[in-house]
Amino acid sequence: MNLTPFIDGSYGTTVLFLVGIFALTYLRYRSATKRLAAVEKRP
Amino acid sequence: MTENILAPEIGPRGATGTWLHRYANPGRFLRLAQPALPWLAAFSIILTVTGIVWGYFFAPADWEQGNAARIMYVHVPAAWVSMAGYAALAVCSFFSIVWRHPLADLAAEEIGPVGAGFTFVCLISGALWGKPMWGAYWVWDARLTSVLVLFFLYLGHIALIRAFDNREHGYRAAAILALVGAVNLPIIVFSVQWWNTLHQGNTISITGGSKIYVTMLYPLLIASVGFYMCFITLVTARLCSAIMERKTRALLLAAAERGA
């Protein structure tokens, strides 16, 4: 049996998950920081 | 200022455990966590990439399973983190119920999706290992079934927090679910000893040492530390975001009240 699709599938799922969740978390963090800074600057 | 603004919404709600409340203060947490985040992220990425690349390209193939054993370098760390994440969720829920810890509810809310993600990775990578090794993606084995239950517990926790109009009710209900569900953790760990399972027994244990050679053990440990660091980084970043979102909301409300 060719094992490559199974191994690549496992690593692919893991890398996609990690990259995806890091990207989403970073975007949320950046958005929260910017919004807070904008609200705090208001008179 | 941060503390005062957040106090009406997520401030201390009990007189017990003053020292806990001191370190649970959202403003103080934000001040401590934000400078640490870039370092945490850097260490997470370096360790995880090193572990994954080492496991995929350089670790030797297993004498029995061949290259299929390489799945271990993502499957095992994901499994460990999914269980540790649920243990953290249960501890936060305990703090929330007993001491009304200000950050505990927020931490539990942010741990849930990250832990569910790691459990999903564990289940998928396990299924992809199972097909060439066992001839099936899934079997109703005690270890596999108990990890599937863990995944459903995470999903239940995520859903329950958001199921009530009053968020406080959601936090209480979800905390009880998390504590009751913690009984599943020893079942996962000991399932391979209590029942005759298709899933292999523990390869590494704290008391019993390792059954694999160092050329395979080192990448596994590096990937595991990397995954743990990823979990800590993600939860810390999400927690900081949640605190800042609440502070923004509180400031906007205060401004609206002043204008009214």
Contacts between the chains, C-beta under 8 A, distances in Angstrom:
chain1	res1	chain2	res2	distance
A	1	B	132	5.2
A	3	B	66	6.7
A	3	B	67	5.2
A	3	B	68	5.2
A	3	B	132	5.6
A	4	B	67	8.0
A	6	B	68	6.7
A	6	B	71	7.1
A	6	B	128	4.6
A	6	B	129	6.8
A	6	B	131	6.1
A	6	B	132	5.4
A	7	B	56	7.7
A	7	B	67	6.0
A	7	B	68	6.8
A	7	B	70	5.4
A	7	B	71	6.1
A	7	B	128	7.8
A	9	B	124	7.8
A	9	B	128	4.8
A	10	B	71	4.5
A	10	B	74	5.6
A	10	B	75	6.7
A	10	B	124	7.2
A	10	B	125	4.0
A	10	B	128	4.7
A	10	B	129	6.9
A	11	B	52	6.8
A	11	B	56	5.8
A	11	B	70	8.0
A	11	B	74	6.0
A	13	B	121	6.0
A	13	B	124	4.9
A	13	B	125	6.5
A	13	B	128	7.7
A	14	B	52	7.3
A	14	B	74	4.2
A	14	B	78	6.8
A	14	B	121	5.3
A	14	B	125	6.5
A	15	B	52	7.2
A	17	B	117	5.7
A	17	B	118	8.0
A	17	B	120	7.2
A	17	B	121	5.2
A	18	B	48	6.8
A	18	B	230	6.4
A	21	B	114	6.8
A	21	B	117	5.7
A	21	B	234	6.1
A	22	B	41	7.8
A	22	B	230	7.7
A	22	B	234	7.1
A	25	B	234	5.4
A	25	B	237	4.9
A	25	B	238	5.8
A	25	B	241	7.5
A	26	B	237	7.3
A	28	B	237	7.9
A	28	B	238	7.1
A	28	B	241	4.8
A	29	B	37	7.9
A	29	B	237	5.0
A	29	B	238	7.8
A	29	B	240	6.4
A	29	B	241	4.8
A	31	B	241	7.9
A	32	B	240	7.5
A	32	B	241	4.2
A	32	B	242	7.9
A	32	B	244	4.0
A	32	B	245	5.1
A	32	B	248	7.2
A	33	B	244	6.3
A	35	B	244	7.5
A	35	B	245	7.6
A	35	B	248	5.0
A	36	B	244	4.6
A	36	B	245	8.0
A	36	B	247	5.9
A	36	B	248	4.8
A	36	B	251	7.8
A	39	B	248	5.1
A	39	B	251	4.8
A	39	B	252	6.1
A	39	B	255	7.8
A	40	B	251	6.9
A	42	B	255	6.7
